[in-house]
Amino acid sequence: MARYRLRFLLQEFDLLGPEVILGRSPECHITIEDPLVSRRHARIKLGNDHAVVEDLGSRNGVRVNGKRIESPNPLDNGDRIRIGTQELVFFIAGAREKSSRTTGFMRLCRACGVPYPEGISCCPHCGADDAEEDTTISGLVVEPQRSWTFRLLGEVIDRALGAGRPDEAERVLRRAAEEMDERMSAGERLDPEQVATITGYALRLAAIRRDAEWLSWALTVHRGQQMVPSEQVLTHLEQLDSSTVPSLASLVEQFAVWMRSVPGMDGPDDVVLDRLERLTTRGSAGE
């Protein structure tokens, strides 16, 4: 019988048949701590000379080499399995690994807009196979999984908020917030669109929770990045109510004072500052 292995992060696991369950539950054969992974997310069935992976009805699906599977999918040596935001690589012991050319260049997928290494034949994020038409980006230093991770997290948060499930939205948002905080602590410059999207969800949650925790965090991120709030973020701020969100006026006032004090900051224009200062003088969002 062939020997199968699965590479996840910096570890490799021997897969022992007849099946291996992957998911968030500690009862799974391989447990993956990821809020986008279901408790029992996927199953790999192992035979003497073949292996297949199938989705166990997970909320966010299973992708093999970038394409979402709808039925049991055969696995070949070097196939990449994505569940949640995690990517695992399937190996057949002794088989020749699929070649992958490592270069210093990235391609920008025209289909989903996510960069990926030039040596890959198709986009690992959306499965688009028109790599020859994609834009090659020279010298781009980027970890594609991070952009893809934030996109997935944002979609899940948006669905949870839209469905009236704030607890689920907050759980996923905390993961995104921790990732952003770690990157800022390391001195990284965050993508402005990602900041606007994630802090926008934080402000929506602040309105639902009626507390200042997520409001304070959103403004702290903007200060840490020396970033002027986008139109999207300003709109969410204006929808907050100071009668139900403690410290709204004082937190926004402190932020406006800080914006005026930063020399050479990109922005801030008077329109943005005027909108912020109006928030410090009115009693509620409807006034």
FITOR-897137 format. One record per residue (C-alpha): residue number from 1; residue in one letter; x, y, z. Coordinates in Angstrom, 2 decimals. Layout:
# residues N
drenti resi:NUM	resn:a	u:X	v:Y	w:Z
...
This chain:
# residues 287
drenti resi:1	resn:m	u:0.00	v:0.00	w:0.00
drenti resi:2	resn:a	u:1.25	v:3.48	w:-0.88
drenti resi:3	resn:r	u:2.29	v:5.75	w:1.98
drenti resi:4	resn:y	u:0.60	v:9.13	w:2.14
drenti resi:5	resn:r	u:1.64	v:12.27	w:3.97
drenti resi:6	resn:l	u:0.15	v:15.72	w:4.56
drenti resi:7	resn:r	u:2.24	v:18.85	w:5.07
drenti resi:8	resn:f	u:0.64	v:21.54	w:7.22
drenti resi:9	resn:l	u:2.59	v:24.64	w:8.21
drenti resi:10	resn:l	u:6.01	v:23.27	w:9.26
drenti resi:11	resn:q	u:4.81	v:19.77	w:10.11
drenti resi:12	resn:e	u:4.27	v:16.60	w:8.11
drenti resi:13	resn:f	u:1.76	v:13.96	w:9.10
drenti resi:14	resn:d	u:1.69	v:10.33	w:8.07
drenti resi:15	resn:l	u:-1.85	v:9.50	w:6.93
drenti resi:16	resn:l	u:-3.08	v:6.14	w:8.18
drenti resi:17	resn:g	u:-6.22	v:4.73	w:6.54
drenti resi:18	resn:p	u:-8.83	v:4.02	w:5.83
drenti resi:19	resn:e	u:-9.73	v:7.68	w:6.41
drenti resi:20	resn:v	u:-8.43	v:10.86	w:8.02
drenti resi:21	resn:i	u:-10.79	v:13.56	w:9.32
drenti resi:22	resn:l	u:-9.69	v:17.19	w:9.29
drenti resi:23	resn:g	u:-11.45	v:19.92	w:11.26
drenti resi:24	resn:r	u:-11.53	v:22.21	w:14.25
drenti resi:25	resn:s	u:-12.73	v:19.58	w:16.71
drenti resi:26	resn:p	u:-10.06	v:18.01	w:18.95
drenti resi:27	resn:e	u:-11.64	v:14.67	w:18.06
drenti resi:28	resn:c	u:-10.44	v:14.96	w:14.44
drenti resi:29	resn:h	u:-7.33	v:13.11	w:13.32
drenti resi:30	resn:i	u:-5.81	v:16.47	w:12.35
drenti resi:31	resn:t	u:-7.10	v:19.45	w:14.33
drenti resi:32	resn:i	u:-6.83	v:22.90	w:12.74
drenti resi:33	resn:e	u:-7.48	v:25.97	w:14.91
drenti resi:34	resn:d	u:-9.12	v:28.31	w:12.43
drenti resi:35	resn:p	u:-12.55	v:29.98	w:12.85
drenti resi:36	resn:l	u:-13.25	v:29.37	w:9.15
drenti resi:37	resn:v	u:-12.76	v:25.62	w:9.59
drenti resi:38	resn:s	u:-15.81	v:23.56	w:10.59
drenti resi:39	resn:r	u:-15.63	v:21.09	w:13.48
drenti resi:40	resn:r	u:-15.60	v:18.21	w:10.97
drenti resi:41	resn:h	u:-14.56	v:19.92	w:7.77
drenti resi:42	resn:a	u:-13.12	v:17.35	w:5.35
drenti resi:43	resn:r	u:-12.23	v:13.68	w:4.99
drenti resi:44	resn:i	u:-9.37	v:12.05	w:3.11
drenti resi:45	resn:k	u:-10.09	v:8.44	w:2.15
drenti resi:46	resn:l	u:-7.03	v:6.28	w:1.51
drenti resi:47	resn:g	u:-6.81	v:3.21	w:-0.70
drenti resi:48	resn:n	u:-3.98	v:0.93	w:-1.80
drenti resi:49	resn:d	u:-3.20	v:3.04	w:-4.84
drenti resi:50	resn:h	u:-5.41	v:6.09	w:-4.60
drenti resi:51	resn:a	u:-6.69	v:8.79	w:-2.23
drenti resi:52	resn:v	u:-9.65	v:11.16	w:-2.40
drenti resi:53	resn:v	u:-10.73	v:14.18	w:-0.38
drenti resi:54	resn:e	u:-14.32	v:15.17	w:0.25
drenti resi:55	resn:d	u:-16.15	v:18.01	w:1.92
drenti resi:56	resn:l	u:-18.14	v:16.98	w:4.99
drenti resi:57	resn:g	u:-20.74	v:19.70	w:4.54
drenti resi:58	resn:s	u:-18.51	v:22.48	w:5.82
drenti resi:59	resn:r	u:-19.67	v:26.07	w:5.77
drenti resi:60	resn:n	u:-16.72	v:27.39	w:3.75
drenti resi:61	resn:g	u:-15.96	v:24.43	w:1.50
drenti resi:62	resn:v	u:-12.81	v:22.64	w:0.37
drenti resi:63	resn:r	u:-10.53	v:23.68	w:-2.51
drenti resi:64	resn:v	u:-8.00	v:21.51	w:-4.31
drenti resi:65	resn:n	u:-5.40	v:23.47	w:-6.27
drenti resi:66	resn:g	u:-7.59	v:26.56	w:-6.05
drenti resi:67	resn:k	u:-10.86	v:24.99	w:-7.25
drenti resi:68	resn:r	u:-13.75	v:24.32	w:-4.92
drenti resi:69	resn:i	u:-14.80	v:20.67	w:-4.96
drenti resi:70	resn:e	u:-18.43	v:19.56	w:-5.10
drenti resi:71	resn:s	u:-17.86	v:15.80	w:-4.80
drenti resi:72	resn:p	u:-15.06	v:13.41	w:-3.70
drenti resi:73	resn:n	u:-11.93	v:14.60	w:-5.49
drenti resi:74	resn:p	u:-8.95	v:12.33	w:-6.35
drenti resi:75	resn:l	u:-5.62	v:13.49	w:-4.92
drenti resi:76	resn:d	u:-2.30	v:13.43	w:-6.73
drenti resi:77	resn:n	u:1.18	v:13.94	w:-5.34
drenti resi:78	resn:g	u:1.77	v:17.63	w:-4.55
drenti resi:79	resn:d	u:-1.91	v:18.64	w:-4.62
drenti resi:80	resn:r	u:-2.78	v:21.59	w:-2.40
drenti resi:81	resn:i	u:-5.86	v:21.34	w:-0.19
drenti resi:82	resn:r	u:-7.31	v:24.54	w:1.25
drenti resi:83	resn:i	u:-9.77	v:24.49	w:4.13
drenti resi:84	resn:g	u:-10.63	v:27.76	w:5.82
drenti resi:85	resn:t	u:-7.56	v:29.95	w:5.46
drenti resi:86	resn:q	u:-5.13	v:27.04	w:5.76
drenti resi:87	resn:e	u:-3.34	v:25.25	w:2.94
drenti resi:88	resn:l	u:-2.15	v:21.66	w:3.24
drenti resi:89	resn:v	u:-0.01	v:19.76	w:0.73
drenti resi:90	resn:f	u:-0.69	v:16.10	w:-0.04
drenti resi:91	resn:f	u:2.26	v:13.79	w:-0.77
drenti resi:92	resn:i	u:2.70	v:10.21	w:-1.87
drenti resi:93	resn:a	u:5.90	v:8.87	w:-0.28
drenti resi:94	resn:g	u:8.48	v:8.02	w:-2.91
drenti resi:95	resn:a	u:6.64	v:9.77	w:-5.74
drenti resi:96	resn:r	u:8.28	v:12.54	w:-7.64
drenti resi:97	resn:e	u:7.04	v:15.88	w:-6.40
drenti resi:98	resn:k	u:5.35	v:18.25	w:-8.80
drenti resi:99	resn:s	u:7.90	v:20.73	w:-10.03
drenti resi:100	resn:s	u:7.53	v:24.28	w:-8.90
drenti resi:101	resn:r	u:9.80	v:26.99	w:-10.17
drenti resi:102	resn:t	u:10.86	v:29.45	w:-7.50
drenti resi:103	resn:t	u:11.49	v:32.97	w:-8.75
drenti resi:104	resn:g	u:11.56	v:36.46	w:-7.35
drenti resi:105	resn:f	u:8.47	v:37.44	w:-9.29
drenti resi:106	resn:m	u:4.76	v:37.41	w:-8.55
drenti resi:107	resn:r	u:1.76	v:37.33	w:-10.86
drenti resi:108	resn:l	u:-1.42	v:39.30	w:-10.25
drenti resi:109	resn:c	u:-4.47	v:37.17	w:-11.06
drenti resi:110	resn:r	u:-6.86	v:39.02	w:-13.34
drenti resi:111	resn:a	u:-9.79	v:36.97	w:-12.03
drenti resi:112	resn:c	u:-9.51	v:37.60	w:-8.26
drenti resi:113	resn:g	u:-6.78	v:40.26	w:-7.98
drenti resi:114	resn:v	u:-4.61	v:38.24	w:-5.58
drenti resi:115	resn:p	u:-0.85	v:37.93	w:-6.23
drenti resi:116	resn:y	u:0.78	v:34.50	w:-6.41
drenti resi:117	resn:p	u:4.22	v:33.08	w:-7.35
drenti resi:118	resn:e	u:5.04	v:33.17	w:-11.06
drenti resi:119	resn:g	u:6.03	v:29.49	w:-11.17
drenti resi:120	resn:i	u:2.50	v:28.22	w:-10.41
drenti resi:121	resn:s	u:0.47	v:27.22	w:-13.46
drenti resi:122	resn:c	u:-2.86	v:28.53	w:-12.13
drenti resi:123	resn:c	u:-4.03	v:30.90	w:-9.42
drenti resi:124	resn:p	u:-4.10	v:28.94	w:-6.11
drenti resi:125	resn:h	u:-6.76	v:31.27	w:-4.73
drenti resi:126	resn:c	u:-9.54	v:31.15	w:-7.33
drenti resi:127	resn:g	u:-8.31	v:28.45	w:-9.74
drenti resi:128	resn:a	u:-8.03	v:30.70	w:-12.80
drenti resi:129	resn:d	u:-5.74	v:28.96	w:-15.29
drenti resi:130	resn:d	u:-4.98	v:31.83	w:-17.68
drenti resi:131	resn:a	u:-1.63	v:32.50	w:-16.04
drenti resi:132	resn:e	u:-0.05	v:33.56	w:-19.31
drenti resi:133	resn:e	u:-2.37	v:36.56	w:-19.39
drenti resi:134	resn:d	u:-1.82	v:37.61	w:-15.79
drenti resi:135	resn:t	u:0.28	v:40.60	w:-14.90
drenti resi:136	resn:t	u:3.79	v:39.81	w:-13.66
drenti resi:137	resn:i	u:4.92	v:41.97	w:-10.75
drenti resi:138	resn:s	u:8.66	v:42.33	w:-10.38
drenti resi:139	resn:g	u:10.15	v:42.78	w:-6.94
drenti resi:140	resn:l	u:6.82	v:42.49	w:-5.10
drenti resi:141	resn:v	u:7.39	v:41.26	w:-1.57
drenti resi:142	resn:v	u:4.07	v:39.88	w:-0.41
drenti resi:143	resn:e	u:2.67	v:36.82	w:1.30
drenti resi:144	resn:p	u:-0.37	v:35.94	w:-0.85
drenti resi:145	resn:q	u:-2.04	v:33.96	w:1.92
drenti resi:146	resn:r	u:-2.41	v:37.09	w:4.04
drenti resi:147	resn:s	u:-4.41	v:38.95	w:1.41
drenti resi:148	resn:w	u:-6.51	v:35.85	w:0.80
drenti resi:149	resn:t	u:-6.96	v:35.34	w:4.55
drenti resi:150	resn:f	u:-8.33	v:38.84	w:5.07
drenti resi:151	resn:r	u:-10.66	v:38.45	w:2.12
drenti resi:152	resn:l	u:-12.07	v:35.21	w:3.53
drenti resi:153	resn:l	u:-12.37	v:36.62	w:7.03
drenti resi:154	resn:g	u:-14.16	v:39.68	w:5.71
drenti resi:155	resn:e	u:-16.66	v:37.57	w:3.79
drenti resi:156	resn:v	u:-17.44	v:35.47	w:6.86
drenti resi:157	resn:i	u:-17.82	v:38.53	w:9.11
drenti resi:158	resn:d	u:-20.12	v:40.19	w:6.59
drenti resi:159	resn:r	u:-22.32	v:37.09	w:6.31
drenti resi:160	resn:a	u:-22.49	v:36.69	w:10.08
drenti resi:161	resn:l	u:-23.47	v:40.32	w:10.63
drenti resi:162	resn:g	u:-26.03	v:40.15	w:7.83
drenti resi:163	resn:a	u:-27.55	v:37.03	w:9.38
drenti resi:164	resn:g	u:-27.79	v:38.59	w:12.82
drenti resi:165	resn:r	u:-25.04	v:36.44	w:14.37
drenti resi:166	resn:p	u:-22.83	v:39.01	w:16.16
drenti resi:167	resn:d	u:-21.12	v:36.40	w:18.35
drenti resi:168	resn:e	u:-19.82	v:34.55	w:15.31
drenti resi:169	resn:a	u:-18.83	v:37.83	w:13.62
drenti resi:170	resn:e	u:-16.92	v:38.93	w:16.73
drenti resi:171	resn:r	u:-15.07	v:35.61	w:17.02
drenti resi:172	resn:v	u:-13.81	v:35.87	w:13.44
drenti resi:173	resn:l	u:-13.12	v:39.61	w:13.77
drenti resi:174	resn:r	u:-10.86	v:38.94	w:16.76
drenti resi:175	resn:r	u:-8.74	v:36.67	w:14.59
drenti resi:176	resn:a	u:-8.40	v:39.41	w:11.97
drenti resi:177	resn:a	u:-7.63	v:42.00	w:14.66
drenti resi:178	resn:e	u:-4.92	v:39.83	w:16.21
drenti resi:179	resn:e	u:-3.30	v:39.36	w:12.80
drenti resi:180	resn:m	u:-3.34	v:43.11	w:12.13
drenti resi:181	resn:d	u:-1.98	v:43.91	w:15.60
drenti resi:182	resn:e	u:0.88	v:41.44	w:15.15
drenti resi:183	resn:r	u:1.80	v:42.90	w:11.78
drenti resi:184	resn:m	u:1.72	v:46.46	w:13.13
drenti resi:185	resn:s	u:3.91	v:45.41	w:16.08
drenti resi:186	resn:a	u:6.40	v:44.07	w:13.55
drenti resi:187	resn:g	u:6.45	v:47.49	w:11.86
drenti resi:188	resn:e	u:4.55	v:46.44	w:8.73
drenti resi:189	resn:r	u:2.57	v:48.86	w:6.62
drenti resi:190	resn:l	u:-0.94	v:47.49	w:6.13
drenti resi:191	resn:d	u:-2.96	v:47.69	w:2.95
drenti resi:192	resn:p	u:-5.34	v:50.69	w:3.28
drenti resi:193	resn:e	u:-8.22	v:48.75	w:1.73
drenti resi:194	resn:q	u:-7.80	v:45.95	w:4.26
drenti resi:195	resn:v	u:-7.70	v:48.47	w:7.10
drenti resi:196	resn:a	u:-10.87	v:50.16	w:5.86
drenti resi:197	resn:t	u:-12.68	v:46.83	w:5.47
drenti resi:198	resn:i	u:-11.77	v:45.27	w:8.80
drenti resi:199	resn:t	u:-12.15	v:48.45	w:10.86
drenti resi:200	resn:g	u:-15.47	v:49.05	w:9.12
drenti resi:201	resn:y	u:-16.70	v:45.68	w:10.42
drenti resi:202	resn:a	u:-15.36	v:46.63	w:13.87
drenti resi:203	resn:l	u:-17.44	v:49.81	w:13.86
drenti resi:204	resn:r	u:-20.54	v:47.90	w:12.75
drenti resi:205	resn:l	u:-19.99	v:45.53	w:15.65
drenti resi:206	resn:a	u:-19.50	v:48.48	w:18.03
drenti resi:207	resn:a	u:-22.96	v:49.72	w:17.05
drenti resi:208	resn:i	u:-24.49	v:46.29	w:17.65
drenti resi:209	resn:r	u:-22.67	v:45.65	w:20.93
drenti resi:210	resn:r	u:-23.18	v:49.21	w:22.14
drenti resi:211	resn:d	u:-19.74	v:49.48	w:23.63
drenti resi:212	resn:a	u:-16.53	v:51.30	w:22.78
drenti resi:213	resn:e	u:-14.10	v:48.37	w:22.53
drenti resi:214	resn:w	u:-14.18	v:47.97	w:18.76
drenti resi:215	resn:l	u:-14.44	v:51.73	w:18.19
drenti resi:216	resn:s	u:-11.28	v:52.27	w:20.21
drenti resi:217	resn:w	u:-9.48	v:49.49	w:18.34
drenti resi:218	resn:a	u:-10.46	v:50.86	w:14.92
drenti resi:219	resn:l	u:-9.16	v:54.33	w:15.75
drenti resi:220	resn:t	u:-5.98	v:52.85	w:17.26
drenti resi:221	resn:v	u:-5.26	v:51.02	w:14.00
drenti resi:222	resn:h	u:-5.62	v:54.26	w:12.03
drenti resi:223	resn:r	u:-3.29	v:56.04	w:14.42
drenti resi:224	resn:g	u:-0.76	v:53.22	w:14.29
drenti resi:225	resn:q	u:-0.73	v:53.38	w:10.50
drenti resi:226	resn:q	u:-0.99	v:57.21	w:10.37
drenti resi:227	resn:m	u:-3.95	v:56.75	w:8.09
drenti resi:228	resn:v	u:-6.83	v:59.09	w:7.30
drenti resi:229	resn:p	u:-10.22	v:57.34	w:7.70
drenti resi:230	resn:s	u:-11.75	v:56.38	w:4.38
drenti resi:231	resn:e	u:-15.25	v:57.41	w:3.32
drenti resi:232	resn:q	u:-16.42	v:53.92	w:4.31
drenti resi:233	resn:v	u:-14.98	v:54.25	w:7.83
drenti resi:234	resn:l	u:-16.32	v:57.79	w:8.28
drenti resi:235	resn:t	u:-19.81	v:56.63	w:7.32
drenti resi:236	resn:h	u:-19.70	v:53.83	w:9.90
drenti resi:237	resn:l	u:-18.48	v:56.30	w:12.54
drenti resi:238	resn:e	u:-21.38	v:58.64	w:11.77
drenti resi:239	resn:q	u:-23.83	v:55.79	w:12.27
drenti resi:240	resn:l	u:-22.71	v:55.31	w:15.88
drenti resi:241	resn:d	u:-24.81	v:56.77	w:18.68
drenti resi:242	resn:s	u:-23.03	v:58.43	w:21.60
drenti resi:243	resn:s	u:-25.99	v:57.69	w:23.87
drenti resi:244	resn:t	u:-25.38	v:53.93	w:23.52
drenti resi:245	resn:v	u:-21.65	v:53.74	w:22.67
drenti resi:246	resn:p	u:-19.68	v:55.02	w:25.67
drenti resi:247	resn:s	u:-16.81	v:57.40	w:25.03
drenti resi:248	resn:l	u:-17.74	v:57.97	w:21.37
drenti resi:249	resn:a	u:-17.32	v:61.73	w:21.55
drenti resi:250	resn:s	u:-14.11	v:61.67	w:23.61
drenti resi:251	resn:l	u:-12.44	v:58.94	w:21.51
drenti resi:252	resn:v	u:-13.25	v:60.70	w:18.24
drenti resi:253	resn:e	u:-12.15	v:64.05	w:19.65
drenti resi:254	resn:q	u:-8.80	v:62.59	w:20.72
drenti resi:255	resn:f	u:-8.38	v:61.10	w:17.25
drenti resi:256	resn:a	u:-9.17	v:64.42	w:15.55
drenti resi:257	resn:v	u:-6.66	v:66.23	w:17.78
drenti resi:258	resn:w	u:-4.05	v:63.62	w:16.90
drenti resi:259	resn:m	u:-4.73	v:64.03	w:13.15
drenti resi:260	resn:r	u:-4.13	v:67.77	w:13.39
drenti resi:261	resn:s	u:-0.88	v:67.21	w:15.28
drenti resi:262	resn:v	u:0.82	v:64.83	w:12.81
drenti resi:263	resn:p	u:3.15	v:66.80	w:10.52
drenti resi:264	resn:g	u:3.16	v:65.80	w:6.88
drenti resi:265	resn:m	u:0.38	v:63.25	w:7.28
drenti resi:266	resn:d	u:-1.21	v:62.09	w:4.00
drenti resi:267	resn:g	u:-4.39	v:64.15	w:4.36
drenti resi:268	resn:p	u:-6.05	v:65.18	w:6.57
drenti resi:269	resn:d	u:-8.31	v:67.59	w:4.75
drenti resi:270	resn:d	u:-10.74	v:69.92	w:6.49
drenti resi:271	resn:v	u:-13.75	v:67.96	w:5.29
drenti resi:272	resn:v	u:-12.64	v:64.82	w:7.15
drenti resi:273	resn:l	u:-11.80	v:66.78	w:10.29
drenti resi:274	resn:d	u:-15.11	v:68.64	w:10.17
drenti resi:275	resn:r	u:-17.00	v:65.35	w:9.96
drenti resi:276	resn:l	u:-15.07	v:63.97	w:12.91
drenti resi:277	resn:e	u:-15.62	v:67.08	w:14.99
drenti resi:278	resn:r	u:-19.35	v:67.05	w:14.32
drenti resi:279	resn:l	u:-19.38	v:63.62	w:15.95
drenti resi:280	resn:t	u:-17.98	v:65.11	w:19.14
drenti resi:281	resn:t	u:-20.76	v:67.70	w:19.47
drenti resi:282	resn:r	u:-23.96	v:65.82	w:18.68
drenti resi:283	resn:g	u:-25.74	v:63.53	w:21.10
drenti resi:284	resn:s	u:-26.69	v:60.71	w:18.73
drenti resi:285	resn:a	u:-26.47	v:59.51	w:15.16
drenti resi:286	resn:g	u:-29.91	v:60.82	w:14.34
drenti resi:287	resn:e	u:-29.33	v:64.41	w:15.46
